[in-house]
Amino acid sequence: MADNFYTTVIQNDPRFNIPSRIDDTALLEPVLRERVPRIIDDARAHGMELMVYETYRSLERQQELFEKGSSLLCNNGVHHFGLACDLVKNIGGEPSWKGDFSLLGVLAQAYGLIWGGDWGTPNIPHKFIDEVHVQRCSVTRQAALFALNWYPDSSYDPYSQRFSSLV
């Protein structure tokens, strides 16, 4: 994989292997980093206060979340590559996962991001729903991402390839 945000920034960050939750948007790939505050602002304009809960996730933390049943991915996740962010409700400065997050789904799609409530395929039933999750990687591209064979450039649109079978 050629140099990209993951290889030049994330892999060199001193927090690369820490097992704790990280909410630093500096560890989000630049396109996603630019879109997240816009989603938060738009949600606020619609009466929903959101906050960034988790951005980058180490492999150790991913394993821990898998063991707790909070993730279906055991070894890797899109968070590990700076391509995913969890946005939860902000209730008096405290995170909340309660209530309806469908507005987040609408905003994610409007900003070209995949929402964990439908994984970019709203007409298909899903076994795992993660309503606070947004990512800039189609599900069909995840295997290539995890194998370090692909990383999105700034023009990548996850909706343009969500149904294609990719090598």
Sequence and secondary structure as in RCSB ss.txt:
>XXXX:A:sequence
MADNFYTTVIQNDPRFNIPSRIDDTALLEPVLRERVPRIIDDARAHGMELMVYETYRSLERQQELFEKGSSLLCN
NGVHHFGLACDLVKNIGGEPSWKGDFSLLGVLAQAYGLIWGGDWGTPNIPHKFIDEVHVQRCSVTRQAALFALNW
YPDSSYDPYSQRFSSLV
>XXXX:A:secstr
  S HHHHTGGGSTTTT  S    GGGS HHHHHHHHHHHHHHHHTT  EEEEE    HHHHHHHHHHTS S SS
  GGGGT EEEEEEEETTEEE  S  HHHHHHHHHTT EETTTTT TTS  S   TTEEESS GGGHHHHHTTS 
   TT  GGGSSSS   
